[in-house]
Amino acid sequence: MEKLDAFKDFVKNNPGLIKHVKSNEMTWQKFYEIYDLYGADDNIWKPYIGNQTSQVRNAAAATTGALGINEILNWFKSVDVDTVQSGINNVQRVLGVLQDFT
């Protein structure tokens, strides 16, 4: 468990990893395996962590609630249209049943 706790601390100190998991480029399992094999200080992390300046800028934007156009577009790309349509159909059915009662 010590290694897992150390990995959690590593992720907290490097929030850029979250972006790679959310965009389905990597999984937490793969990141943990890399951490287990190479440790926290290896050069293998450079593509995933990036530079500290962009992380600070991204953290500041996140705390102010500002969303960039790229984040909005990525969110729309990740929306499953079939699930949304199914949800809308279910709401329409419920409203139809409620209208029948009234």
C-alpha positions in Angstrom: 0.0 0.0 0.0 2.9 2.3 0.5 3.7 2.3 -3.2 0.0 3.1 -4.0 0.0 6.0 -1.6 3.2 7.3 -3.1 1.6 7.1 -6.5 -1.4 9.0 -5.3 0.9 11.8 -4.0 2.7 11.8 -7.3 -0.6 12.3 -9.1 -1.6 15.1 -6.8 1.7 16.8 -7.5 1.4 16.3 -11.3 -2.2 17.1 -12.2 -1.3 17.0 -15.9 -1.8 13.2 -15.7 -5.5 13.6 -15.2 -5.8 15.2 -18.7 -4.3 12.1 -20.3 -6.7 9.8 -18.5 -9.8 11.9 -19.2 -8.9 12.0 -22.9 -8.5 8.2 -22.9 -4.8 8.4 -24.0 -3.8 6.5 -20.9 -5.4 4.6 -18.0 -4.6 4.9 -14.3 -3.5 1.3 -14.4 -0.9 2.0 -17.1 0.3 5.1 -15.2 0.7 3.1 -12.1 2.6 0.4 -13.9 5.0 3.0 -15.3 5.4 4.5 -11.8 6.0 1.0 -10.4 8.7 0.2 -13.0 10.5 3.6 -13.4 9.6 5.6 -10.3 8.7 9.3 -10.1 11.9 10.8 -11.3 12.4 9.1 -14.7 12.4 10.9 -18.0 9.5 8.8 -19.1 7.1 11.2 -17.4 8.1 14.2 -19.5 5.5 13.7 -22.2 2.7 13.3 -19.6 3.7 15.9 -17.1 4.7 18.7 -19.4 6.2 21.9 -18.1 5.1 23.5 -14.8 4.2 26.8 -16.4 1.3 25.3 -18.5 0.1 23.4 -15.4 0.0 26.5 -13.3 -1.8 28.3 -16.1 -4.3 25.5 -16.5 -4.9 25.3 -12.8 -5.5 29.1 -12.6 -8.0 28.8 -15.5 -9.8 25.9 -13.8 -10.1 27.8 -10.5 -11.5 30.9 -12.1 -14.1 28.8 -14.0 -12.9 29.9 -17.4 -13.2 27.2 -20.1 -11.2 27.4 -23.3 -12.7 26.6 -26.6 -10.7 23.4 -26.7 -12.1 22.1 -23.5 -15.7 22.8 -24.7 -15.1 21.1 -28.0 -13.5 18.1 -26.2 -16.5 17.9 -24.0 -18.9 17.9 -26.9 -16.8 15.2 -28.6 -17.1 13.0 -25.6 -20.9 13.3 -25.4 -22.7 10.1 -26.5 -25.5 11.3 -28.7 -27.4 8.0 -28.5 -27.5 8.2 -24.7 -28.7 11.8 -24.8 -31.4 10.9 -27.3 -32.5 8.0 -25.2 -32.7 10.3 -22.1 -34.8 12.8 -24.1 -37.1 10.0 -25.3 -37.6 8.7 -21.7 -38.4 12.3 -20.5 -40.9 12.7 -23.3 -42.6 9.4 -22.4 -42.8 10.4 -18.7 -44.3 13.8 -19.7 -46.8 12.0 -22.0 -47.9 9.7 -19.1 -48.3 12.7 -16.8 -50.4 14.5 -19.3 -52.6 11.5 -19.6 -53.3 11.7 -15.9 -54.1 15.4 -15.9 
